Amino acid sequence: MRVRVDGSEISLRDGATLGEALEAASSTVSPGAVIGIIKGRGEKARVTDSYWLVTTKGRIRIDLLDTGLKDAWHEAVERIVGLEGRWSDSGAVSFGNFPSSISPGRGAHEYSRFDVILGASGFENEKSQLIFIKRRHSAVYGVPSESKGVFARVVGGKNILDRLEKSDSILKVEPIVEWEDLTEKTVTTDMSFPLADGMEIYSRFEVDLIQDAPKGAEFFLAATKDGALKVDAVSSSYISSHILKGEPIEFEHREPRLEGAVTVRTSGRGLGHIFIYKADRTSNPNHSVVGRVTAGLDLLKLASPGQRITARVRPERFMVLGMPLRDAMELARSRGIEPSFDGYSGDDAVVIEQNPPTTMEVLKAGKVFLKAIQSSRLVRIELYDDLAPKTLDYFRHVVGLKERPVGPLPVFFVYENTVLFKPVIDALRYKELLPENKPTGPVPAGSIGVTNQVAKRTGLIGVKFVEDRRYGPSGEKFEGTNIIGRVIDLDKLRDVKEGEIVYVMEEKR
């Protein structure tokens, strides 16, 4: 059988699985990411009870009501085209005459704005009229007893209704047709999923970043640093990821948000959210366009909240923070970038800064300046996402670990067996530090604690070299302490001094 994987057709044995198809196509998927599968494509038209009436003043949409007058409308609809205005006043406007099957009555009825009725001049159904109600009033329009002649409501082009006059006419009647998607589609992570001939498989989506938005492009590269994008929300027109929610980002590039556009929200609610559009939208001053999807849009359309989807981003990120200096220099040269450096240059030197800071700026300049330190000053830490997610949102924000692999921690105070750190960024105005993962027993040496809002010195970060049964790592009582992780290289902190900057790098376990 033959299937398509990311747009390329391949041949497989009958009964082959998804895993076999990906292997044959040399497609790799980020761990835990979903794969989209489509079987057959098709659409089926369905006629609705809605119509567009094209008048000389504009288009009006009406929705038929569930009344016995539907048949009379359907029988007469072809006679509506070309009708001219018969009369108009502040309460209604009428178009006619045309023959219909209604049975006119002589009673007065009350009507509401946007009602559409079938009436008759002189109580003769050969002189039937289409009447649009502009305001609430009572009148005798020669209508049938069935629902006072009301058979529809104006639901679109309401501003046109007030402008219709006797001199206007109805040019066209267009029934509204909806298309039902008959495509069979699913997402899965099951590599034993059985395939059938003709299936389409989407393992990834691809994005080309925009040079005019270097900071936003780096923002997207940080969100996809693990090779996948986490989907947090889905609508009919976009999917969005909130992994960098609340992180400030500069507006750089404005253009229409066409299908496949990648944007970053730069202000207001949703600051830091990343959007990928599935349908065209106009430009927005709060959305900086940072890239465009070039392949795999079908996978994006299948994704649901909570799922991860494999991402391939061009250009590849240039980020060497935390790397041995020698490896970073070699990597730069292999990509045609001229490197230079400052600081420590021994065999154990590691990079803690790069300038320019963004991939797009480095590639544009063709050179990069690196700053290195002795590896004994780069401290590895492990963070407990499952135990203290909100406190880690604060910690990674103030240390810069959300967007970079290495971040600075200034030493604020050193005493006895404790080191206290005070972050450069003051985020307490917009980041809450409620009690979370408080100690319930002895705190092991090397634990990282953050003072929560119960204590005075909220936001202070501390580490102790010994186990403590009474106080947390930041010197507070247990109720004022949130434990967020541990220091792996605890010995590297034993000789730090006040005012010194320690660099930390997160290590996943």
Buried (B, 14 or more C-beta within 10 A) or exposed (E): BEBBBBEEEBEBEEEBBBBBBBBBBEBEBBEEBBBBBBBEEEEEEEEEBBBBBBBBBBBBBBBBBEBEBBEBBEEBEEBBBEBEBBBBEEBBBBBBBBBBBBBBBEEEBEBEBBBBBBBBBEBEBEBBBBBBBBEEBEBEBBBBEBBBBBBBBBEBBEEBBEBBEBEBBBEEBEEBEEEEEEEEBEBEBEBEBEBBEEBBBBBBBBBBBBEBBBBBBBBBBBBBBBBBBBBBBBEEEBBBBBBBBBBEBEBBBBBEBBBBBBBBBBEEEBBBBBBBBBEEBEBBEBBBBBBBBEBBBBBBBBBEEEBBBBBBBEBEBBBBBBBBBBEBBEBBEEBEBEBEBEBBEEEBBBBBBBBBBBBBBBBEEEBBBBBBBBBEBBBBBBBBEEBBEBBBBBBBBBBBBBBBBBBBBBBBBBEEEBBBBBBEEEBBEEBBBEBBBBBEEEBBBBBBBBBBBBBEBBBBBBBBBEEBEEBBBBBBEBEBBBBBBBBBBBEBBEEBEEEEBBBBBBBEE
